[in-house]
Amino acid sequence: MKSHLTTILDRLNKLIEEENAKTTYNFEREGEIMMTVSFNPEDSMFIVKYPKQKTPVEFDSIDLVAIEAFESVFED
């Protein structure tokens, strides 16, 4: 059985492999988007957008994005 964190990391790695800053992935809980992630290959940064925040947040670590996604989706 695959863990939730492994599944999140797989999805984030696919964003890196696509090398397209316009490609995004939504992390949802019960049909509600909790965060949207894209990857900018030019500066190797993940861009995380939260529905309730206007300003996106940038991460340079896939691990930090994975933890953020896990907490957004699986923790209250």
N, C-alpha and C positions, 0 to 999 in steps of 0.2 A: 504494500500500500504506500502510495506516494504522500509525503507530508504537504501541508498547505504552503509552507515556506519554500519547499522545493519547486512547487508549481509556480509560485510567484517569481522565483529566480529564473525559471525557464522562460516565462513570458518576458521578463526584462532583458534576458539575453537575446531573445528574438528581436526586440526593438533595436539592440545594438547591431545585430547582424544585418538588418534591413538598411541601415545607413541612410535613413530618410527622416529628416527632422519633422516632417508633416505626419508621420505615422504615430498614432497614439493608442494607448490602451486604457480602458476604464476599469477601475476596481470598484465593484459594487457590493452593497449589502442589502439583501431583500429587494432588489430592483432599483435601489437608490444609488446614484454615483457618489462615491465617497472621495475619490481622487482620480485625476487623469494624468497619465505619465507619457512623456515623449522623450526621445534621446536626440541630442544635437551632436552629430559626429564631428563637427568642426572643432568644438572645444571639449568633447568627451564629457558632456554634462547631461544629467537627467533633469528635465523640467517637470515639476509636479504642480498641478493646478487643483485647488480645492474649490468646490462649488460656492462656498460662502466667503471666499477671499478673492479680492481682485488681483492681487499681486502673486504671480507664481513664485515658487521656491526652487532653487537650483541645488542639486546634489552632485558631488563628484564620485560618490561611492555607491556601487550597486547594492551593497549590503545595507546601507542606511535607507535606501529607497525600499528595499524588500521589507525591512522592519517597519517602516512607516506604512506600507501597504498592508502588511499583516495586522498591525494595530488598528488601522482604519476599518478593515473588513471584519476582523474576528474578535475585537475587544470593545467593550462598551465604555 
